[in-house]
């Protein structure tokens, strides 16, 4: 299920709001990617 990450390094949103398909990804990035959720 959808969850929001607290204090992410970055957030990306992509999709088509007209048909309701939207994906939001939260990233924690240090020297390399450590964690990503969608």
C-alpha positions in Angstrom: 0.0 0.0 0.0 1.0 3.6 -0.5 3.1 5.1 2.2 5.0 8.5 2.5 8.6 8.5 3.6 9.7 11.1 6.2 12.4 13.5 5.1 13.3 11.9 1.7 16.3 13.0 -0.3 14.1 13.1 -3.4 10.6 12.6 -4.6 9.5 11.7 -8.1 6.0 11.7 -9.5 4.9 10.4 -12.8 1.6 9.3 -14.3 -1.6 10.5 -16.0 -4.0 12.2 -13.6 -6.8 12.1 -16.2 -7.1 8.4 -15.9 -5.9 8.2 -12.3 -2.6 6.4 -12.8 0.0 8.2 -10.7 3.1 6.8 -9.1 5.2 8.7 -6.5 8.6 7.4 -5.5 10.6 8.5 -2.4 14.4 8.2 -2.3 17.0 8.2 0.5 20.4 8.9 -1.2 23.8 9.2 0.5 26.8 8.3 -1.6 24.7 5.7 -3.3 21.0 4.8 -3.3 20.2 3.2 0.1 16.4 2.9 0.0 13.5 3.6 -2.4 9.8 3.0 -2.0 6.8 3.3 -4.3 
